[in-house]
């Protein structure tokens, strides 16, 4: 009735229910911790990207973006 059942549709349903019933994000503390760690690593990652040649840098950027999206597949910004 609602199309194919996928991981994406399950994540969307979960997000919808959390928002509809005003539940806080159960992973917000974990996300905050991970963001803090990521920010500490940011400068060294940028410096290592700057050290790469143009083609290697493009590949590293795309690989990083895809890995980040897969890791955080349920994030509202990623799905939008």
C-alpha positions in Angstrom: 0.0 0.0 0.0 2.9 2.4 0.7 5.5 1.2 -1.7 8.6 -0.8 -1.2 9.8 -1.4 2.4 13.4 -0.1 2.6 15.8 1.0 5.3 15.1 4.6 4.1 11.3 4.2 4.6 11.9 2.7 8.1 14.1 5.6 9.0 11.6 8.1 7.7 8.8 6.5 9.6 10.9 6.6 12.8 11.7 10.3 12.3 8.1 11.1 11.6 6.9 9.3 14.8 9.6 11.0 16.9 8.5 14.4 15.6 4.8 13.8 15.7 4.8 12.7 19.3 7.5 15.3 20.4 10.1 12.7 21.5 13.6 14.0 21.7 16.2 12.5 19.5 17.5 9.4 21.5 20.9 9.8 19.9 21.5 13.5 20.5 24.1 13.0 23.2 26.0 10.5 21.0 25.8 12.9 18.1 27.1 15.8 20.3 30.0 13.7 21.5 30.9 12.6 17.9 30.6 16.2 16.6 33.1 17.3 19.4 35.6 14.6 18.4 35.1 15.5 14.7 35.8 19.2 15.3 39.0 18.3 17.1 40.2 16.4 14.0 39.0 19.0 11.5 42.2 21.0 11.2 44.5 18.0 10.6 42.0 16.6 8.0 42.0 19.9 6.1 45.8 20.0 6.2 46.1 16.4 4.9 43.6 17.2 2.1 45.6 20.3 1.2 48.8 18.2 0.9 47.2 16.0 -1.8 47.3 16.6 -5.5 44.2 17.8 -7.3 42.9 14.4 -8.4 43.7 12.6 -5.2 42.0 15.4 -3.3 38.8 15.1 -5.4 38.7 11.4 -4.8 39.3 11.8 -1.0 36.5 14.4 -0.8 34.0 12.3 -2.6 34.9 9.2 -0.6 34.6 11.2 2.6 31.2 12.7 1.7 29.8 9.3 0.7 31.1 7.7 3.9 29.6 10.4 6.0 26.2 10.1 4.3 26.2 6.3 4.7 27.2 6.7 8.4 24.6 9.2 9.2 21.9 8.0 6.8 19.1 8.8 9.2 20.0 12.5 9.5 17.2 14.8 8.4 19.7 17.0 6.5 21.1 14.1 4.6 17.7 12.8 3.5 16.6 16.3 2.4 
